[in-house]
């Protein structure tokens, strides 16, 4: 876990494909982004701002891809799908091994990413580290 607020958690996913990859997941289960309430969208904005600020500070403003994964609009609800946002810093090009096999090589364990970013608690106003005490929030 990198950070959390009332509506979202941000984490470095297990077996991440890219170094410093972060996922933002809503606490309330929904299959589509557009079903999020105004409060949840505000929670996403706070969590995304905190996660990007931490990445920018640790990695000196890297380029990144941001992808919203959501069930298809206009189709029947998919109760098995949980929408989320992925932030994938572009730190090195995808190589021949990755292109040829579909298997990504990640040089930094997600546990180390999460620990590094949690240390920057001052960059997440209103959010808290999952291990923070109430007086740290």
N, C-alpha and C positions, 0 to 999 in steps of 0.2 A: 504494500500500500504506500502510495506517495502522499495523498491528502484525501480529506473527506469533508463534506458539508451535509446539511440536512437532506439534500436531494441527490447528490452524486458522490461517487468514489472515483479516485484516479489511481491507477496502479500500473506497475511495470509487469506486463503479462508473462506468465510462465512460457518458456520456449518461444520468446519473442523473435521475430524475423530480423529486426533491425536494431542496432545499438541505440539505446536511449528511447526506445519505443514506449509510448504511454497510451493506455486506454482509459476513457472516461465512460463510466457506466451509471445509468440512472438507478436509484434505489428502488423505485417503483417499477414493477414489470409492465412494460408496454412493448408492442412489436413495431410501432412506428414513431419516428421522430415527431411528426406533426400532431400526435396525440398528447404530447407533453403539455402540461399546464404552464401558465405564465410564470408561476413561482418556480417550476422545474426548469424552465428555460433560463431564468435568472440564476438558478443554482448551477446550471451548465456553464453559463458565462463566467461566474466566479471561479469555478473549478478549472475551466480552460485557461482563464487569465493567470491563475496561480501556477498551473502546470507549465504554461509557455514562459512565464517569467522565470521559473526555476531552470527550465532548459536554456533560456537565453543567457542567464547568469552563468550557469555551469559550462556552456558550450560556446559562448561568445556569439550569440545571435545566429544560430545555424539556419539554413533553409530547411523546410520541412513540408511534408504532405499531410493534409488533414482530410480524413475520410469519414463521412457519416454513413454508418451501416444501418439501414432501415428496411423493414418489409416493404414490398412494392405497393405504391399508392394505388388505390382503387380496387385492390383485390381483397378477398375475404381475409379477416383478421387471422394471423398466425400466432396462436397462443404459445407456441414453442420457441418463437424467435424473440430475443431481447435486444432492442436497438442499442447502439453505442457509437462512440466517436473514437477513432484511432489517430494518434499523432505519431508520424514516422519521420524523424530527422533524416535528412539526406546528407550523411557524413561521408559516404564512399559509394562509388558506383556499384551496381549489381554486376557481378562477374560471370564468367563463362560457366563456372560450376553451378551457380544459382540458376542461370538461364537454362542450362542443359538438364538439370535434375529437378528444379522446382524446390530444392532444399536450400535454405538460407544459412549463411554462416554469420553468427553474431559473436563479436569479440568481448562483450561485457555481459555478465550474468544479470538477470532482472533484479535479483536481490540487492546487488551493488548499486544499480540505477536507483531503486527506491530509497535505499539508505542515503545516497548522495543527495537526492532531491528533498527528502524529508528534513535534512539539516538546514534547509533554507526556509524555515517556518515564517520568517519575517516577510517573505514575498507573498503570503497567502492571507491577506486580511479577511476575517470572517470565516475562514476555513481552518481546519485543524489537522495536525498530524494524527494518525490513528493511535499513536501512543502518547499523545499530549495529555497533560493533566488539565483540569478546568482552568486553573490560573494561567496556563500557557496559551489558552485560546485567545 
